Amino acid sequence: MPIVVNLDIMMARRRIGAGELAERVGITPANLSILKNNKAKAVRFSTLEALCKALDCQPADLLEYIPGGTAGAPHP
């Protein structure tokens, strides 16, 4: 599935660190790292909602479809 998580980009735009974001969202820093590094196989809608609320963004700001891409591949 060629879905890329652009969490690091939104975190930089909002100037929020991983520890603070993990605390706001209610997930472990390790699970946040898995999402941030495109290693996640799935994400709960409740987690996506919490991320959007904490970062004041839309799901499309965090998730991107790359046609022909592969999951986990580095984003250009």
TIRO-2110 file (N, C-alpha, C; in Angstrom, 1 decimal):
// TIRO-2110
0.8, -1.2, 0.0, N, 1, A
0.0, 0.0, 0.0, CA, 1, A
0.9, 1.2, 0.0, C, 1, A
0.8, 2.1, -1.0, N, 2, A
1.7, 3.2, -1.1, CA, 2, A
1.1, 4.5, -0.4, C, 2, A
0.9, 4.3, 0.9, N, 3, A
0.5, 5.5, 1.7, CA, 3, A
1.7, 6.0, 2.5, C, 3, A
1.9, 7.2, 2.5, N, 4, A
3.0, 7.8, 3.2, CA, 4, A
2.5, 8.7, 4.4, C, 4, A
3.0, 8.6, 5.6, N, 5, A
2.6, 9.4, 6.7, CA, 5, A
3.5, 10.6, 6.8, C, 5, A
3.0, 11.8, 6.6, N, 6, A
3.8, 13.0, 6.7, CA, 6, A
3.7, 13.7, 8.1, C, 6, A
3.8, 12.9, 9.1, N, 7, A
3.7, 13.3, 10.5, CA, 7, A
4.8, 14.3, 10.8, C, 7, A
6.0, 13.9, 10.4, N, 8, A
7.2, 14.7, 10.7, CA, 8, A
7.1, 16.1, 10.1, C, 8, A
6.5, 16.3, 9.0, N, 9, A
6.3, 17.6, 8.3, CA, 9, A
5.3, 18.4, 9.2, C, 9, A
4.2, 17.8, 9.6, N, 10, A
3.2, 18.6, 10.4, CA, 10, A
3.8, 18.9, 11.8, C, 10, A
4.6, 18.0, 12.3, N, 11, A
5.2, 18.3, 13.6, CA, 11, A
6.2, 19.5, 13.5, C, 11, A
6.9, 19.6, 12.4, N, 12, A
7.8, 20.7, 12.2, CA, 12, A
7.1, 22.0, 12.0, C, 12, A
6.0, 21.9, 11.2, N, 13, A
5.2, 23.1, 11.0, CA, 13, A
4.6, 23.7, 12.3, C, 13, A
4.2, 22.8, 13.2, N, 14, A
3.5, 23.2, 14.4, CA, 14, A
4.5, 23.3, 15.6, C, 14, A
5.8, 23.1, 15.2, N, 15, A
6.9, 23.2, 16.2, CA, 15, A
6.6, 22.4, 17.5, C, 15, A
6.3, 21.1, 17.3, N, 16, A
6.0, 20.3, 18.5, CA, 16, A
6.9, 19.0, 18.4, C, 16, A
7.4, 18.7, 19.6, N, 17, A
8.3, 17.5, 19.6, CA, 17, A
7.5, 16.2, 19.8, C, 17, A
8.2, 15.1, 19.6, N, 18, A
7.5, 13.8, 19.6, CA, 18, A
7.0, 13.5, 21.0, C, 18, A
7.8, 13.8, 22.0, N, 19, A
7.3, 13.5, 23.4, CA, 19, A
6.0, 14.2, 23.7, C, 19, A
6.0, 15.5, 23.4, N, 20, A
4.8, 16.3, 23.7, CA, 20, A
3.6, 15.8, 22.9, C, 20, A
3.8, 15.6, 21.6, N, 21, A
2.7, 15.1, 20.8, CA, 21, A
2.2, 13.7, 21.2, C, 21, A
3.1, 12.8, 21.6, N, 22, A
2.7, 11.5, 22.1, CA, 22, A
1.8, 11.7, 23.3, C, 22, A
2.2, 12.6, 24.2, N, 23, A
1.4, 12.8, 25.4, CA, 23, A
0.1, 13.4, 25.1, C, 23, A
0.0, 14.4, 24.2, N, 24, A
-1.3, 15.0, 23.8, CA, 24, A
-2.2, 14.0, 23.2, C, 24, A
-1.7, 13.1, 22.4, N, 25, A
-2.5, 12.1, 21.6, CA, 25, A
-2.8, 10.9, 22.5, C, 25, A
-2.0, 10.6, 23.5, N, 26, A
-2.3, 9.5, 24.3, CA, 26, A
-1.7, 8.2, 23.8, C, 26, A
-0.6, 8.3, 23.1, N, 27, A
0.1, 7.1, 22.6, CA, 27, A
1.5, 7.1, 23.1, C, 27, A
2.2, 6.0, 23.0, N, 28, A
3.6, 5.9, 23.5, CA, 28, A
4.5, 6.6, 22.5, C, 28, A
5.6, 7.1, 22.9, N, 29, A
6.6, 7.7, 22.0, CA, 29, A
7.0, 6.6, 20.9, C, 29, A
7.1, 5.4, 21.4, N, 30, A
7.5, 4.3, 20.4, CA, 30, A
6.5, 4.2, 19.3, C, 30, A
5.2, 4.2, 19.7, N, 31, A
4.2, 4.0, 18.6, CA, 31, A
4.1, 5.3, 17.7, C, 31, A
4.4, 6.4, 18.3, N, 32, A
4.4, 7.7, 17.5, CA, 32, A
5.6, 7.6, 16.5, C, 32, A
6.7, 7.0, 16.9, N, 33, A
7.9, 6.9, 16.1, CA, 33, A
7.6, 5.9, 14.9, C, 33, A
6.8, 4.8, 15.2, N, 34, A
6.4, 3.9, 14.2, CA, 34, A
5.6, 4.6, 13.1, C, 34, A
4.7, 5.4, 13.5, N, 35, A
3.9, 6.2, 12.6, CA, 35, A
4.7, 7.2, 11.8, C, 35, A
5.6, 7.9, 12.5, N, 36, A
6.4, 9.0, 11.9, CA, 36, A
7.4, 8.4, 10.9, C, 36, A
7.8, 7.2, 11.1, N, 37, A
8.8, 6.6, 10.2, CA, 37, A
8.2, 5.7, 9.2, C, 37, A
6.9, 5.8, 9.0, N, 38, A
6.2, 5.0, 7.9, CA, 38, A
6.4, 3.5, 8.1, C, 38, A
6.4, 3.1, 9.3, N, 39, A
6.5, 1.6, 9.6, CA, 39, A
5.2, 1.0, 10.0, C, 39, A
4.2, 1.9, 10.2, N, 40, A
2.9, 1.4, 10.7, CA, 40, A
2.1, 0.7, 9.5, C, 40, A
1.5, -0.4, 9.9, N, 41, A
0.6, -1.1, 8.9, CA, 41, A
-0.8, -0.7, 8.9, C, 41, A
-1.2, 0.0, 10.1, N, 42, A
-2.5, 0.5, 10.2, CA, 42, A
-2.5, 1.6, 11.2, C, 42, A
-3.6, 2.5, 11.2, N, 43, A
-3.7, 3.5, 12.2, CA, 43, A
-5.2, 3.5, 12.6, C, 43, A
-5.5, 3.6, 13.9, N, 44, A
-6.9, 3.7, 14.3, CA, 44, A
-7.5, 5.1, 14.0, C, 44, A
-8.7, 5.1, 13.7, N, 45, A
-9.3, 6.4, 13.4, CA, 45, A
-9.3, 7.3, 14.6, C, 45, A
-9.4, 6.7, 15.8, N, 46, A
-9.3, 7.5, 17.1, CA, 46, A
-7.9, 8.1, 17.2, C, 46, A
-6.9, 7.4, 16.8, N, 47, A
-5.5, 8.0, 16.9, CA, 47, A
-5.4, 9.1, 15.8, C, 47, A
-5.9, 8.8, 14.6, N, 48, A
-5.8, 9.8, 13.5, CA, 48, A
-6.6, 11.1, 14.0, C, 48, A
-7.7, 10.9, 14.6, N, 49, A
-8.5, 12.1, 15.1, CA, 49, A
-7.7, 12.8, 16.1, C, 49, A
-7.1, 12.1, 17.1, N, 50, A
-6.3, 12.8, 18.1, CA, 50, A
-5.1, 13.5, 17.5, C, 50, A
-4.5, 12.9, 16.5, N, 51, A
-3.4, 13.6, 15.9, CA, 51, A
-3.8, 14.9, 15.2, C, 51, A
-4.9, 14.8, 14.5, N, 52, A
-5.5, 16.0, 13.8, CA, 52, A
-5.9, 17.1, 14.8, C, 52, A
-6.4, 16.7, 15.9, N, 53, A
-6.8, 17.7, 16.9, CA, 53, A
-5.6, 18.3, 17.5, C, 53, A
-4.6, 17.5, 17.9, N, 54, A
-3.4, 18.0, 18.5, CA, 54, A
-2.5, 18.9, 17.5, C, 54, A
-2.6, 18.6, 16.2, N, 55, A
-1.8, 19.3, 15.3, CA, 55, A
-2.6, 20.4, 14.5, C, 55, A
-3.9, 20.4, 14.8, N, 56, A
-4.8, 21.4, 14.1, CA, 56, A
-4.7, 21.2, 12.6, C, 56, A
-5.0, 20.0, 12.1, N, 57, A
-4.9, 19.7, 10.7, CA, 57, A
-5.9, 18.7, 10.3, C, 57, A
-5.9, 18.4, 9.0, N, 58, A
-6.9, 17.5, 8.4, CA, 58, A
-6.1, 16.2, 8.2, C, 58, A
-6.9, 15.0, 8.1, N, 59, A
-6.2, 13.8, 7.8, CA, 59, A
-5.3, 13.8, 6.5, C, 59, A
-5.8, 14.5, 5.5, N, 60, A
-5.0, 14.6, 4.3, CA, 60, A
-3.7, 15.4, 4.5, C, 60, A
-3.5, 16.1, 5.6, N, 61, A
-2.2, 16.8, 5.9, CA, 61, A
-1.2, 15.7, 6.4, C, 61, A
-1.7, 14.6, 6.9, N, 62, A
-0.9, 13.6, 7.5, CA, 62, A
-0.7, 12.4, 6.6, C, 62, A
-1.6, 12.1, 5.8, N, 63, A
-1.6, 10.9, 4.9, CA, 63, A
-1.5, 11.3, 3.5, C, 63, A
-0.7, 10.6, 2.7, N, 64, A
-0.5, 10.9, 1.3, CA, 64, A
-0.5, 9.6, 0.5, C, 64, A
-1.2, 9.6, -0.6, N, 65, A
-1.1, 8.4, -1.5, CA, 65, A
-0.1, 8.7, -2.6, C, 65, A
0.8, 7.7, -2.7, N, 66, A
1.9, 7.9, -3.7, CA, 66, A
1.6, 6.7, -4.8, C, 66, A
1.1, 7.0, -5.9, N, 67, A
0.8, 6.0, -6.9, CA, 67, A
2.1, 5.3, -7.3, C, 67, A
2.1, 4.0, -7.3, N, 68, A
3.2, 3.2, -7.7, CA, 68, A
4.3, 3.1, -6.6, C, 68, A
4.1, 3.7, -5.5, N, 69, A
5.1, 3.7, -4.4, CA, 69, A
4.9, 2.4, -3.6, C, 69, A
5.8, 2.3, -2.7, N, 70, A
5.8, 1.1, -1.8, CA, 70, A
5.8, 1.7, -0.4, C, 70, A
5.0, 1.0, 0.5, N, 71, A
5.0, 1.4, 1.9, CA, 71, A
6.4, 1.3, 2.5, C, 71, A
6.7, 2.3, 3.3, N, 72, A
8.0, 2.3, 4.0, CA, 72, A
9.1, 2.9, 3.1, C, 72, A
8.9, 3.2, 1.9, N, 73, A
9.9, 3.7, 1.0, CA, 73, A
10.1, 5.2, 1.4, C, 73, A
11.3, 5.7, 1.3, N, 74, A
11.6, 7.1, 1.7, CA, 74, A
10.8, 8.0, 0.8, C, 74, A
10.3, 9.1, 1.3, N, 75, A
9.5, 10.1, 0.6, CA, 75, A
10.4, 11.1, 0.0, C, 75, A
10.3, 11.4, -1.3, N, 76, A
11.2, 12.4, -1.9, CA, 76, A
10.9, 13.8, -1.4, C, 76, A
END
